[in-house]
């Protein structure tokens, strides 16, 4: 799910932005035999990479060039610490379990 950091990247395309607080509301919709974990994906380096190599070229009418090596470097930079402003969220919900997955 896109985070608020993505608003700058996707501009006003109607993409809903999420926060840990709004996602926690979704987890309350499930039964007692359910648990969830929120994973934070990406960070500032990935957001900068996307803006430089995709958003800005599209806005200026140039061809977007994702630059695979620069993307790998951005992912590596964001992988070490827990990102303060993640790029995306992954909400994993495990229900009706016999053995916990995580």
FIDREN-909670 format. One record per residue: residue number from 1; x, y, z of N, C-alpha, C in turn. Coordinates in nm, 3 decimals, decimal comma. Example, Ala and Ser with C-alpha at 12.3 -4.5 7.8 and 13.67 -1.06 7.14 Angstrom:
2
nr:1; n.c1:1,319; n.c2:-0,569; n.c3:0,780; ca.c1:1,230; ca.c2:-0,450; ca.c3:0,780; c.c1:1,320; c.c2:-0,330; c.c3:0,780 $
nr:2; n.c1:1,285; n.c2:-0,225; n.c3:0,708; ca.c1:1,367; ca.c2:-0,106; ca.c3:0,714; c.c1:1,290; c.c2:0,003; c.c3:0,787 $
END
This chain:
102
nr:1; n.c1:0,083; n.c2:-0,116; n.c3:0,000; ca.c1:0,000; ca.c2:0,000; ca.c3:0,000; c.c1:0,088; c.c2:0,123; c.c3:0,000 $
nr:2; n.c1:0,053; n.c2:0,224; n.c3:-0,074; ca.c1:0,136; ca.c2:0,344; ca.c3:-0,079; c.c1:0,130; c.c2:0,424; c.c3:0,051 $
nr:3; n.c1:0,243; n.c2:0,483; n.c3:0,086; ca.c1:0,251; ca.c2:0,565; ca.c3:0,207; c.c1:0,234; c.c2:0,711; c.c3:0,168 $
nr:4; n.c1:0,234; n.c2:0,797; n.c3:0,268; ca.c1:0,222; ca.c2:0,940; ca.c3:0,241; c.c1:0,343; c.c2:0,992; c.c3:0,163 $
nr:5; n.c1:0,458; n.c2:0,925; n.c3:0,172; ca.c1:0,575; ca.c2:0,966; ca.c3:0,096; c.c1:0,551; c.c2:0,952; c.c3:-0,055 $
nr:6; n.c1:0,459; n.c2:0,867; n.c3:-0,093; ca.c1:0,430; ca.c2:0,845; ca.c3:-0,235; c.c1:0,346; c.c2:0,956; c.c3:-0,296 $
nr:7; n.c1:0,282; n.c2:1,037; n.c3:-0,216; ca.c1:0,199; ca.c2:1,144; ca.c3:-0,270; c.c1:0,280; c.c2:1,236; c.c3:-0,360 $
nr:8; n.c1:0,402; n.c2:1,265; n.c3:-0,322; ca.c1:0,491; ca.c2:1,349; ca.c3:-0,402; c.c1:0,528; c.c2:1,281; c.c3:-0,534 $
nr:9; n.c1:0,533; n.c2:1,149; n.c3:-0,533; ca.c1:0,572; ca.c2:1,076; ca.c3:-0,652; c.c1:0,457; c.c2:1,058; c.c3:-0,751 $
nr:10; n.c1:0,342; n.c2:1,023; n.c3:-0,700; ca.c1:0,229; ca.c2:0,991; ca.c3:-0,787; c.c1:0,140; c.c2:1,111; c.c3:-0,811 $
nr:11; n.c1:0,169; n.c2:1,220; n.c3:-0,740; ca.c1:0,094; ca.c2:1,344; ca.c3:-0,750; c.c1:-0,053; c.c2:1,318; c.c3:-0,718 $
nr:12; n.c1:-0,144; n.c2:1,390; n.c3:-0,778; ca.c1:-0,285; ca.c2:1,378; ca.c3:-0,740; c.c1:-0,359; c.c2:1,282; c.c3:-0,833 $
nr:13; n.c1:-0,320; n.c2:1,157; n.c3:-0,831; ca.c1:-0,383; ca.c2:1,056; ca.c3:-0,915; c.c1:-0,493; c.c2:0,981; c.c3:-0,840 $
nr:14; n.c1:-0,534; n.c2:1,030; n.c3:-0,725; ca.c1:-0,640; ca.c2:0,965; ca.c3:-0,650; c.c1:-0,594; c.c2:0,842; c.c3:-0,574 $
nr:15; n.c1:-0,463; n.c2:0,826; n.c3:-0,557; ca.c1:-0,413; ca.c2:0,709; ca.c3:-0,485; c.c1:-0,427; c.c2:0,735; c.c3:-0,336 $
nr:16; n.c1:-0,493; n.c2:0,645; n.c3:-0,268; ca.c1:-0,515; ca.c2:0,660; ca.c3:-0,124; c.c1:-0,382; c.c2:0,642; c.c3:-0,050 $
nr:17; n.c1:-0,359; n.c2:0,727; n.c3:0,045; ca.c1:-0,238; ca.c2:0,722; ca.c3:0,126; c.c1:-0,270; c.c2:0,658; c.c3:0,261 $
nr:18; n.c1:-0,181; n.c2:0,579; n.c3:0,314; ca.c1:-0,203; ca.c2:0,509; ca.c3:0,440; c.c1:-0,098; c.c2:0,548; c.c3:0,542 $
nr:19; n.c1:-0,133; n.c2:0,528; n.c3:0,667; ca.c1:-0,041; ca.c2:0,546; ca.c3:0,779; c.c1:-0,055; c.c2:0,424; c.c3:0,868 $
nr:20; n.c1:0,040; n.c2:0,398; n.c3:0,958; ca.c1:0,024; ca.c2:0,285; ca.c3:1,050; c.c1:-0,107; c.c2:0,293; c.c3:1,129 $
nr:21; n.c1:-0,149; n.c2:0,413; n.c3:1,163; ca.c1:-0,274; ca.c2:0,429; ca.c3:1,238; c.c1:-0,396; c.c2:0,384; c.c3:1,157 $
nr:22; n.c1:-0,405; n.c2:0,427; n.c3:1,031; ca.c1:-0,521; ca.c2:0,387; ca.c3:0,951; c.c1:-0,518; c.c2:0,238; c.c3:0,920 $
nr:23; n.c1:-0,400; n.c2:0,182; n.c3:0,905; ca.c1:-0,392; ca.c2:0,038; ca.c3:0,878; c.c1:-0,428; c.c2:-0,044; c.c3:1,001 $
nr:24; n.c1:-0,399; n.c2:0,008; n.c3:1,120; ca.c1:-0,435; ca.c2:-0,067; ca.c3:1,241; c.c1:-0,586; c.c2:-0,078; c.c3:1,254 $
nr:25; n.c1:-0,659; n.c2:0,019; n.c3:1,203; ca.c1:-0,805; ca.c2:0,011; ca.c3:1,205; c.c1:-0,854; c.c2:-0,108; c.c3:1,122 $
nr:26; n.c1:-0,789; n.c2:-0,135; n.c3:1,012; ca.c1:-0,828; ca.c2:-0,247; ca.c3:0,927; c.c1:-0,809; c.c2:-0,380; c.c3:0,998 $
nr:27; n.c1:-0,707; n.c2:-0,390; n.c3:1,081; ca.c1:-0,682; ca.c2:-0,517; ca.c3:1,149; c.c1:-0,788; c.c2:-0,548; c.c3:1,253 $
nr:28; n.c1:-0,857; n.c2:-0,448; n.c3:1,302; ca.c1:-0,963; ca.c2:-0,470; ca.c3:1,402; c.c1:-1,088; c.c2:-0,532; c.c3:1,342 $
nr:29; n.c1:-1,096; n.c2:-0,543; n.c3:1,213; ca.c1:-1,213; ca.c2:-0,600; ca.c3:1,146; c.c1:-1,213; c.c2:-0,753; c.c3:1,151 $
nr:30; n.c1:-1,102; n.c2:-0,813; n.c3:1,193; ca.c1:-1,089; ca.c2:-0,957; ca.c3:1,189; c.c1:-1,116; c.c2:-1,021; c.c3:1,325 $
nr:31; n.c1:-1,126; n.c2:-1,153; n.c3:1,326; ca.c1:-1,161; ca.c2:-1,228; ca.c3:1,446; c.c1:-1,049; c.c2:-1,232; c.c3:1,549 $
nr:32; n.c1:-1,078; n.c2:-1,296; n.c3:1,661; ca.c1:-0,978; ca.c2:-1,310; ca.c3:1,766; c.c1:-0,860; c.c2:-1,396; c.c3:1,723 $
nr:33; n.c1:-0,884; n.c2:-1,491; n.c3:1,633; ca.c1:-0,776; ca.c2:-1,580; ca.c3:1,589; c.c1:-0,701; c.c2:-1,520; c.c3:1,470 $
nr:34; n.c1:-0,675; n.c2:-1,393; n.c3:1,478; ca.c1:-0,607; ca.c2:-1,321; ca.c3:1,371; c.c1:-0,499; c.c2:-1,232; c.c3:1,433 $
nr:35; n.c1:-0,388; n.c2:-1,224; n.c3:1,366; ca.c1:-0,286; ca.c2:-1,126; ca.c3:1,404; c.c1:-0,226; c.c2:-1,070; c.c3:1,276 $
nr:36; n.c1:-0,164; n.c2:-0,957; n.c3:1,287; ca.c1:-0,111; ca.c2:-0,890; ca.c3:1,170; c.c1:0,025; c.c2:-0,829; c.c3:1,202 $
nr:37; n.c1:0,104; n.c2:-0,815; n.c3:1,097; ca.c1:0,233; ca.c2:-0,747; ca.c3:1,107; c.c1:0,243; c.c2:-0,647; c.c3:0,993 $
nr:38; n.c1:0,289; n.c2:-0,530; n.c3:1,024; ca.c1:0,306; ca.c2:-0,427; ca.c3:0,924; c.c1:0,454; c.c2:-0,416; c.c3:0,889 $
nr:39; n.c1:0,485; n.c2:-0,435; n.c3:0,761; ca.c1:0,622; ca.c2:-0,423; ca.c3:0,713; c.c1:0,637; c.c2:-0,289; c.c3:0,643 $
nr:40; n.c1:0,745; n.c2:-0,218; n.c3:0,672; ca.c1:0,774; ca.c2:-0,091; ca.c3:0,608; c.c1:0,874; c.c2:-0,117; c.c3:0,497 $
nr:41; n.c1:0,839; n.c2:-0,075; n.c3:0,376; ca.c1:0,921; ca.c2:-0,104; ca.c3:0,259; c.c1:0,978; c.c2:0,024; c.c3:0,200 $
nr:42; n.c1:1,105; n.c2:0,021; n.c3:0,173; ca.c1:1,171; ca.c2:0,136; ca.c3:0,111; c.c1:1,188; c.c2:0,250; c.c3:0,208 $
nr:43; n.c1:1,233; n.c2:0,361; n.c3:0,154; ca.c1:1,257; ca.c2:0,478; ca.c3:0,238; c.c1:1,296; c.c2:0,596; c.c3:0,151 $
nr:44; n.c1:1,366; n.c2:0,691; n.c3:0,210; ca.c1:1,398; ca.c2:0,816; ca.c3:0,142; c.c1:1,479; c.c2:0,795; c.c3:0,014 $
nr:45; n.c1:1,573; n.c2:0,700; n.c3:0,015; ca.c1:1,655; ca.c2:0,677; ca.c3:-0,105; c.c1:1,570; c.c2:0,625; c.c3:-0,220 $
nr:46; n.c1:1,475; n.c2:0,537; n.c3:-0,193; ca.c1:1,387; ca.c2:0,486; ca.c3:-0,298; c.c1:1,293; c.c2:0,594; c.c3:-0,350 $
nr:47; n.c1:1,246; n.c2:0,680; n.c3:-0,260; ca.c1:1,159; ca.c2:0,791; ca.c3:-0,303; c.c1:1,237; c.c2:0,885; c.c3:-0,394 $
nr:48; n.c1:1,360; n.c2:0,921; n.c3:-0,355; ca.c1:1,443; ca.c2:1,009; ca.c3:-0,439; c.c1:1,469; c.c2:0,945; c.c3:-0,575 $
nr:49; n.c1:1,501; n.c2:0,816; n.c3:-0,574; ca.c1:1,528; ca.c2:0,746; ca.c3:-0,700; c.c1:1,406; c.c2:0,751; c.c3:-0,792 $
nr:50; n.c1:1,289; n.c2:0,721; n.c3:-0,738; ca.c1:1,167; ca.c2:0,721; ca.c3:-0,819; c.c1:1,141; c.c2:0,861; c.c3:-0,876 $
nr:51; n.c1:1,157; n.c2:0,964; n.c3:-0,792; ca.c1:1,131; ca.c2:1,099; ca.c3:-0,840; c.c1:1,228; c.c2:1,138; c.c3:-0,952 $
nr:52; n.c1:1,357; n.c2:1,109; n.c3:-0,932; ca.c1:1,458; ca.c2:1,148; ca.c3:-1,033; c.c1:1,445; c.c2:1,072; c.c3:-1,164 $
nr:53; n.c1:1,416; n.c2:0,942; n.c3:-1,155; ca.c1:1,421; ca.c2:0,858; ca.c3:-1,274; c.c1:1,285; c.c2:0,827; c.c3:-1,337 $
nr:54; n.c1:1,177; n.c2:0,857; n.c3:-1,267; ca.c1:1,045; ca.c2:0,826; ca.c3:-1,324; c.c1:0,954; c.c2:0,949; c.c3:-1,322 $
nr:55; n.c1:0,926; n.c2:1,005; n.c3:-1,204; ca.c1:0,830; ca.c2:1,115; ca.c3:-1,195; c.c1:0,875; c.c2:1,239; c.c3:-1,272 $
nr:56; n.c1:0,995; n.c2:1,289; n.c3:-1,245; ca.c1:1,043; ca.c2:1,410; ca.c3:-1,312; c.c1:1,051; c.c2:1,393; c.c3:-1,465 $
nr:57; n.c1:1,109; n.c2:1,284; n.c3:-1,517; ca.c1:1,110; ca.c2:1,269; ca.c3:-1,662; c.c1:0,970; c.c2:1,266; c.c3:-1,724 $
nr:58; n.c1:0,877; n.c2:1,203; n.c3:-1,659; ca.c1:0,741; ca.c2:1,198; ca.c3:-1,712; c.c1:0,679; c.c2:1,337; c.c3:-1,714 $
nr:59; n.c1:0,701; n.c2:1,414; n.c3:-1,606; ca.c1:0,645; ca.c2:1,549; ca.c3:-1,600; c.c1:0,706; c.c2:1,643; c.c3:-1,703 $
nr:60; n.c1:0,832; n.c2:1,622; n.c3:-1,738; ca.c1:0,899; ca.c2:1,710; ca.c3:-1,834; c.c1:0,893; c.c2:1,656; c.c3:-1,977 $
nr:61; n.c1:0,820; n.c2:1,547; n.c3:-1,998; ca.c1:0,801; ca.c2:1,494; ca.c3:-2,132; c.c1:0,917; c.c2:1,411; c.c3:-2,184 $
nr:62; n.c1:1,010; n.c2:1,376; n.c3:-2,096; ca.c1:1,121; ca.c2:1,290; ca.c3:-2,138; c.c1:1,089; c.c2:1,146; c.c3:-2,109 $
nr:63; n.c1:1,167; n.c2:1,058; n.c3:-2,167; ca.c1:1,148; ca.c2:0,914; ca.c3:-2,145; c.c1:1,203; c.c2:0,876; c.c3:-2,008 $
nr:64; n.c1:1,121; n.c2:0,805; n.c3:-1,931; ca.c1:1,165; ca.c2:0,761; ca.c3:-1,799; c.c1:1,266; c.c2:0,648; c.c3:-1,814 $
nr:65; n.c1:1,376; n.c2:0,656; n.c3:-1,738; ca.c1:1,477; ca.c2:0,551; ca.c3:-1,741; c.c1:1,503; c.c2:0,505; c.c3:-1,598 $
nr:66; n.c1:1,450; n.c2:0,390; n.c3:-1,559; ca.c1:1,459; ca.c2:0,347; ca.c3:-1,419; c.c1:1,598; c.c2:0,328; c.c3:-1,361 $
nr:67; n.c1:1,703; n.c2:0,313; n.c3:-1,439; ca.c1:1,841; ca.c2:0,300; ca.c3:-1,390; c.c1:1,855; c.c2:0,187; c.c3:-1,287 $
nr:68; n.c1:1,861; n.c2:0,061; n.c3:-1,333; ca.c1:1,862; ca.c2:-0,054; ca.c3:-1,241; c.c1:1,972; c.c2:-0,051; c.c3:-1,135 $
nr:69; n.c1:2,092; n.c2:-0,010; n.c3:-1,171; ca.c1:2,201; ca.c2:-0,008; ca.c3:-1,073; c.c1:2,175; c.c2:0,096; c.c3:-0,965 $
nr:70; n.c1:2,125; n.c2:0,212; n.c3:-1,004; ca.c1:2,091; ca.c2:0,316; ca.c3:-0,906; c.c1:1,976; c.c2:0,268; c.c3:-0,816 $
nr:71; n.c1:1,883; n.c2:0,192; n.c3:-0,871; ca.c1:1,774; ca.c2:0,137; ca.c3:-0,791; c.c1:1,827; c.c2:0,038; c.c3:-0,687 $
nr:72; n.c1:1,917; n.c2:-0,050; n.c3:-0,727; ca.c1:1,977; ca.c2:-0,145; ca.c3:-0,631; c.c1:2,048; c.c2:-0,071; c.c3:-0,517 $
nr:73; n.c1:2,118; n.c2:0,035; n.c3:-0,551; ca.c1:2,187; ca.c2:0,114; ca.c3:-0,449; c.c1:2,087; c.c2:0,181; c.c3:-0,355 $
nr:74; n.c1:1,978; n.c2:0,234; n.c3:-0,407; ca.c1:1,875; ca.c2:0,297; ca.c3:-0,324; c.c1:1,812; c.c2:0,195; c.c3:-0,229 $
nr:75; n.c1:1,784; n.c2:0,075; n.c3:-0,280; ca.c1:1,727; ca.c2:-0,030; ca.c3:-0,196; c.c1:1,824; c.c2:-0,068; c.c3:-0,085 $
nr:76; n.c1:1,951; n.c2:-0,081; n.c3:-0,119; ca.c1:2,052; ca.c2:-0,116; ca.c3:-0,019; c.c1:2,062; c.c2:-0,008; c.c3:0,089 $
nr:77; n.c1:2,054; n.c2:0,119; n.c3:0,050; ca.c1:2,060; ca.c2:0,227; ca.c3:0,148; c.c1:1,941; c.c2:0,223; c.c3:0,244 $
nr:78; n.c1:1,825; n.c2:0,190; n.c3:0,190; ca.c1:1,705; ca.c2:0,188; ca.c3:0,273; c.c1:1,689; c.c2:0,060; c.c3:0,353 $
nr:79; n.c1:1,763; n.c2:-0,044; n.c3:0,319; ca.c1:1,747; ca.c2:-0,173; ca.c3:0,386; c.c1:1,810; c.c2:-0,178; c.c3:0,524 $
nr:80; n.c1:1,912; n.c2:-0,099; n.c3:0,547; ca.c1:1,984; ca.c2:-0,107; ca.c3:0,675; c.c1:1,901; c.c2:-0,057; c.c3:0,793 $
nr:81; n.c1:1,862; n.c2:0,069; n.c3:0,799; ca.c1:1,781; ca.c2:0,114; ca.c3:0,913; c.c1:1,632; c.c2:0,094; c.c3:0,885 $
nr:82; n.c1:1,552; n.c2:0,098; n.c3:0,988; ca.c1:1,407; ca.c2:0,098; ca.c3:0,969; c.c1:1,370; c.c2:0,237; c.c3:0,917 $
nr:83; n.c1:1,305; n.c2:0,245; n.c3:0,801; ca.c1:1,276; ca.c2:0,377; ca.c3:0,744; c.c1:1,177; c.c2:0,457; c.c3:0,828 $
nr:84; n.c1:1,207; n.c2:0,584; n.c3:0,847; ca.c1:1,114; ca.c2:0,672; ca.c3:0,919; c.c1:0,995; c.c2:0,707; c.c3:0,832 $
nr:85; n.c1:1,018; n.c2:0,723; n.c3:0,703; ca.c1:0,911; ca.c2:0,753; ca.c3:0,607; c.c1:0,916; c.c2:0,646; c.c3:0,499 $
nr:86; n.c1:0,848; n.c2:0,534; n.c3:0,519; ca.c1:0,855; ca.c2:0,426; ca.c3:0,421; c.c1:0,790; c.c2:0,465; c.c3:0,288 $
nr:87; n.c1:0,829; n.c2:0,396; n.c3:0,186; ca.c1:0,780; ca.c2:0,415; ca.c3:0,052; c.c1:0,644; c.c2:0,345; c.c3:0,037 $
nr:88; n.c1:0,636; n.c2:0,223; n.c3:0,087; ca.c1:0,514; ca.c2:0,144; ca.c3:0,085; c.c1:0,500; c.c2:0,068; c.c3:0,216 $
nr:89; n.c1:0,380; n.c2:0,020; n.c3:0,242; ca.c1:0,353; ca.c2:-0,069; ca.c3:0,354; c.c1:0,306; c.c2:-0,203; c.c3:0,300 $
nr:90; n.c1:0,341; n.c2:-0,309; n.c3:0,369; ca.c1:0,286; ca.c2:-0,441; ca.c3:0,340; c.c1:0,222; c.c2:-0,489; c.c3:0,470 $
nr:91; n.c1:0,091; n.c2:-0,504; n.c3:0,467; ca.c1:0,018; ca.c2:-0,552; ca.c3:0,585; c.c1:-0,012; c.c2:-0,700; c.c3:0,563 $
nr:92; n.c1:0,046; n.c2:-0,783; n.c3:0,648; ca.c1:0,025; ca.c2:-0,928; ca.c3:0,639; c.c1:-0,067; c.c2:-0,968; c.c3:0,752 $
nr:93; n.c1:-0,183; n.c2:-1,024; n.c3:0,716; ca.c1:-0,283; ca.c2:-1,065; ca.c3:0,814; c.c1:-0,293; c.c2:-1,217; c.c3:0,810 $
nr:94; n.c1:-0,277; n.c2:-1,278; n.c3:0,926; ca.c1:-0,282; ca.c2:-1,424; ca.c3:0,937; c.c1:-0,402; c.c2:-1,459; c.c3:1,025 $
nr:95; n.c1:-0,500; n.c2:-1,526; n.c3:0,966; ca.c1:-0,621; ca.c2:-1,559; ca.c3:1,043; c.c1:-0,644; c.c2:-1,709; c.c3:1,046 $
nr:96; n.c1:-0,722; n.c2:-1,753; n.c3:1,145; ca.c1:-0,757; ca.c2:-1,895; ca.c3:1,162; c.c1:-0,634; c.c2:-1,984; c.c3:1,159 $
nr:97; n.c1:-0,534; n.c2:-1,946; n.c3:1,233; ca.c1:-0,405; ca.c2:-2,013; ca.c3:1,232; c.c1:-0,400; c.c2:-2,126; c.c3:1,334 $
nr:98; n.c1:-0,316; n.c2:-2,223; n.c3:1,303; ca.c1:-0,283; ca.c2:-2,330; ca.c3:1,398; c.c1:-0,142; c.c2:-2,309; c.c3:1,450 $
nr:99; n.c1:-0,055; n.c2:-2,260; n.c3:1,363; ca.c1:0,083; ca.c2:-2,229; ca.c3:1,399; c.c1:0,112; c.c2:-2,087; c.c3:1,349 $
nr:100; n.c1:0,167; n.c2:-2,007; n.c3:1,437; ca.c1:0,199; ca.c2:-1,869; ca.c3:1,397; c.c1:0,310; c.c2:-1,869; c.c3:1,291 $
nr:101; n.c1:0,295; n.c2:-1,781; n.c3:1,195; ca.c1:0,395; ca.c2:-1,767; ca.c3:1,089; c.c1:0,507; c.c2:-1,673; c.c3:1,130 $
nr:102; n.c1:0,473; n.c2:-1,568; n.c3:1,205; ca.c1:0,571; ca.c2:-1,467; ca.c3:1,245; c.c1:0,530; c.c2:-1,409; c.c3:1,377 $
END
